[in-house]
Amino acid sequence: MLKKNLKFILSLFIVFTLIGSTFFSYATDVNVSTNEEETTNVNAKQTDPSSVSEDENSTNSENTTSDENTTTDSDTTSDDSSSDSATSTTTHDGDLYKSGGDIEITEAINGNAFISGNSVTVKGQIGGDLFVFANNLNIDGAQIYGNVFAVASNITLNGLIYDLYGVCNTLNVPYNGTVYRDIKVMCNTATIDGVIGGNVYITATQKLTLDADCMIYKDLNYSTPSEIEVKDGTVQGNVNYSSSMVKANVMDYVMSFAYLIIFVLVVWLLMMFIAPKFMEKATRVGKEKILPSLGFGILGIILIPVVAILLMFTIVGMPISLALMTVYALLIAISFTVVTLTFANMLGGKIKFFSKFKNLIGIILIALILWALTLIPYVGIFIKLIITIYGFGILMISIFNKKLNKEVTE
């Protein structure tokens, strides 16, 4: 039964991975096509100066003496050799994994880069995505032909990337910073002076500044304590402002609950077809082992990220750490659903009306009650935390309790 439980979790992970891959497939195709166009343009720009220099050398050779020609030839050969040595950089084939204190990346990486450290500086080229967990992230003249996923205290983007997904304290995009597509960042303060080719989604809890040379070619969507002044011509699309102090309207609540119900029903259907015995175990755990579920939930939520972070500082443990955090995020995401289904099964066992519809009405009713409790001001966040801990503990016990697995099978 342990293998079946792990198979169920793996199946959930594969399903959500496929959904995410289909969502990002179009973006990656666009990135590849734009990369090819940009590289051809760059190559064209690089060939123009050489042709001009050759014309100048030929005219100089006609107007000067033979001695001057020999000196110019030697100078050009030395210049060519110096340019070749300057342009020759080391290349890393495949994905790169690095961890440590201060890390500087100058080589060209034909793949993704997974970096964790105190201060991370990127100066080379990255053909894939960049994943960073650091105190300071500085993209200094680098070219990243993919997405940047960063969790850092300070992010300075002084280079060229495609998309930025970040959580940070301060975000700084100087004049030479370029983002071909979108920025999606949560931070305290943000300053943008570069070029953004797509949309900007920023939640700044303190301050957002758009300098005079800033250029956003699509929409600006931002949330700050107070509305900022946007100069004409800075944003080519629409400017959408929302304050964190403004309450959501009725439609926002309706859409939020609709998304929650869809997610709960999808997980429920997967459990029905992939692991029908799993919900029976989860219901027994949720009913008979309330305190152990809360205890294992607290331990799991705290210890798993600590173990994953420690594994990041070892080269061999980096893939294991990423896989562990992925499974951890998946378990956190379905914790609310597990509690909902557990209570719905308890309700269906006592009231036959709900069992007629295979607990579908009970699931919707329980989800509505739990969701409404999480919206209570000041108290709702603690209720949501308790539900997450409780659901996480139910999952941990249901998966790894061998004695319970034998009882359910019997």
N, C-alpha and C positions, 0 to 999 in steps of 0.2 A: 504493500500500500504506500510505502514511502516513495517508491519509484513512481507510482501513479500521481501522487501529490506533486512531486517535482516535475513530472511530465505536464501536469495541468498548469503550473506556473510558467514553464517553458513555452507552452502553447500560447498562453496569454501574451508573453513577451514577443513571440514571433508574429502574432496577429497585429499588435500595436506597432511593431517595427515595420511590417508591410504597409500599414496605413501611413506611417511617417515617411517611408521611402517613396510611396506614390505621390505624396504631397510635395516632396522636395525634388522629384525627378525632373519636373519641368524647369525648376530653377537651375538645376545643374546643367541641363541641356543649353539653356540660355547662356550660362557662364562659359561653357566650352566654346560656343560660337563667338561670343564677344571676345574671348581670349585670343582666338585665332585672328580676328580682325585687328585687335590691338597690337598683337605681335608683328603682324605684317606692316602696320603703320609705323611701329617703332623701328623695324628694320629699314623701312624706307627713309625714315628720318636719319638713321645712322649712316646710310649709304650716300646721302646728299653731301655731307661735309667732305667725305673722302674723294668724291668726284671733283668737288671744287678745288681741293688741295692738289689733285693730280693736274688739273688745268693750270693752276698757278705755277706748279713745278715745271710744267712744260714751257710756259711762257718765260719763266725765269731762266730756264736752260738755254733758250734762244737768245736772250738779251745779255747774258752774263758770259764771263770767260770760262775756259775749261777748268781752271783751278776752283772757281766758285761752284761749278757744277759738281766737282768731286766732294767739296765740303757739304753741299746741300744733300748729295746722295747719302753721305755718311750720317748726316743729321736725320734724314727721313728714315733710314734703316734703324737708327737708335730709337726714334720715336715709335716706329712700328713695333720694335721689340718691347719697348716699355708699355705700349698700349696692349700688346698681347699678354704680357705678364699681369697687367692691371685687370684685364677682363677675365683672365683664367681664374676660376674659383672652384673650390672643391664641391663635389656633388654627392649627395646622400640618396641612394636608391631605396625606396620603400618608406615605411613610416618611421618617424624618429621619436624616441622616448628619452626624456632627460629630466633629472630632478637634482636639486642641490640648493646652494645659497644664491650667488649671483650668476646668472646664465646669459651668455651672449651667443646668438645664432647668426653666423655670417655665411654659412654654406647654402647651396641650392638644394632643396629637398623635393624629391619627386614622390610626394605622398603627403600624408597627414603628419602633424606634429603634436605631441602630447607633452606639455611642459608644466612642471611645478617647481616653484622656488621662491626666494625672497624678492629678488629683482630680476626680471626677464626683459632682455633687449633683443629685438629681432631686426637684423639688418639685411638678411639675404632674401632669397625667393622661396616661396612655399607653393607647391603645385596643388595641394589639397587644402584641408581645413586645419585651423589652429585651435587647440584646446589648451587653455592656460588657467592655472590656479596659482596665484602669486600675490605678493604685497603690492608691487609696482610692475606694470606692463608698459613698455615703451616700444612702439613700432617706429623705428628710426630709418626712414627711407626704404623700407622693405616693400616687396611686392608679393601679396598673398592672393593667389588666384582661387580663393574659396572663402568659406565663412570663418569668422573668428568668434569662438565661444570663450568668454573670459569672466572669471570671478576674481576680482582684484580690488585693492583699496584705491589705487590711482591708475587710470588708463590714459595714456597719451598716444594719439593716433596721428603720427607724422609720416604717413606712407600711403600705400595703395592697397585696399582690400575690397571684397565684394559685399559681404554682409557682416554686421556686428550685432551680436547678442551678448549683452553684458549686465552684470550686477556689480556695482562699484560705489565708492564714496564720491570720487570726482572723475569726470570725463572731460578731456581736453582734445579738441580736434583743431590743430593750428591751420595756418594758411595753406601749407603744402599737404594737408591731409585730404585724402580722396576716398570716398565710399561709392562704388558703382551702383549699389542697390540700396538696401534699407538699413536703418539703425533702429534697434529695439533695446532700450537700456532703462534700467531702474537705478537711480543714483540720488545723491544729495544735491550736488551742484554739477552743472554741465556748461561748457563753453564751446561754441562751434564757430569756427572761422574758415572752414574748408568748404569742399564741394561734396554734396550728397546727391547722387544721381537718382535715388528712389524716394521712398517715404521715410519720415522720421517719427518714431514712437518713443517718447521720453516721458518718464515719470520722475520729476525732480522734486524732492521733498522740501528743498530750500530755495534754489535759484537756478534759472536757465538764462543764459546770455547768448544772443546771436550777434556776432560782430559785423562790422560794415562789409567785409569781403565775403561773408557767408553766402552760399548759393544752394538752395534746396529746389530740385527740379520737379518734385511732386508734392505731396501733402505733408504738412506739419501737424502732428497730433501730440499735444503735450498736456501734462497735468502738473501744475505748480500751485503754491498757496495763493498767488496773485497773478493776474494776466499781465503778459509782457508786451512791449511795443515792437511790432514787426515792421521794418521799413519796406516801402514799396520796391518790388523787384527781387526781394530776398527769397521769397517763396513763390514758385511758379504755379503751384496747385492751391489747394484750400488750406486754411488755418483753422484747426479745431482745438478749442481749449476746454478743459474740464478741471475743476478744482477738486481737490481731495475733500474739501469741506462740503461740497454740494451732494445732496442725497440723490440716489438713483431714482429714476421714474418707474412707473408701474411696468412698462414694457421691459425694462432691464431685469426686473425681478422675474417676470414671466419667462424671458429667454434663459435666464440663469437656471431656473427650475427645470425648464425643458431640456437643456443640455445635461443636467444632472440625471434626469429620468432616462434619457437615451443611453448615457454611460452605464447606469445601473442595469438597465434591461440587456444591454450587450454583454456585460459580464455575467449576468444571470443565465442568458442563453448559452454562453460558452460553458458555464458550469453544468448545465443540464445535459449537454451533448458530450463534453470531454470528461468530466469527473462528477457523475451524478451522486456518488457517495460522499463527496467532499462537503456538501452543504449539510448532510446529516451529521457529520463529525463536527462541523463548525457550530451547528445548532446545539449539540450536546455540550461542547466546550463553553459556548456563550451562556448556557443556562446553568451548568453545574460548576464551572470553574471561573467565576467572575474575578475574584481577587488574583488567582494565578495569571489570568489573561492580562489584567492591568500590570502586574509585576513583570511578566515577560515582554509586554509591550514597551514599558519604559526602558528596560534593559536593551532590547533590540534596537529601539530608535536611537539610543545614545551610543551603544557600543559599535554598531555596524559602521557608521561614518568614521569613528575613530580608527577602526581597523583599516578601513579603506584609505584614509589619509596616510597612515603609517606605511601601507603598501606602496603608495605613490613615490616614496623616497627610495624605493628599490627598483632597479631597471626591470628585473624579472617580474616583480609584483605589479607593475603598472597595468598590464591587460587584466589581471585578476581584480585589481582595484576598480577599474572601469566597469567590468562585468558585475561586480558586487554592488556598486552604486546604482547600476541600471536596474538590477533586481530589487534593490532597496526602494528606489523611486516607484517601481511598479507596485510593490506591496503597500507603500504609503498611499498610492493613488486608489487602490481598490479596498482600502481599510474601511472607508465610509460605506461602500457597497456591501462588504461582508457583514457589517453590523446591521444594515438595513435588511438584508436577506435573512439574517439570523432572527431578528425580531419578527419579521413577516412569517417565518416558519413557525415560531412560537404562537403567533396569533392564529395562523391557519390550523394548528393542532387543537385549539380551543374553540374556534368558531368555524362551523362547517361551511358557512356561506363563502368564506374566502377560499376554502379548499376546492370548491366547485370550479373556480376559474384558475386553478393551479397557482394560487397565491398571487396572481397578477395584481388584483385590486389591493391586496394587503401590502404588496411591495410599494405601490404608488402611495398608499396612505402613510406607511411608515416613513418613506423617503420624504414626504411632505412635512410630517411632524418634526423629524430630525433636522431638516433643512430650515424650517421656521425657527427652531430653537437656536440654531447658529446665527440667526439674524438679530437676536436680542442685543441691544447695545451693552457694551462692556462685559456682559456675561457670555455672549455668544461665542467669543473666541476661546474661552475656557471649555465650553461645551464641545466645540469642534475638536479641541485638543484631546479631550477625554475620549471622544468617539474614535479618533484616529489611533490613540494608544490602545484602546479596547479592541478595535478591529485588528490592529497589528499583532497583538498578543494572541488573539484567536487564530490567526493565520500561522503563527509560529508553533503553537501547541498542536494544531490540526495537522501540520506537515510532519513534525518531528516526534510526536508521541506515538511510539510503536504499540504500546498497550491499547491505546484508543483505537488504533487501526485494526488490531485483531478483534476487538469487541464489535466494531462496526461490521467487519466482514462476516463474523459469526451470526 
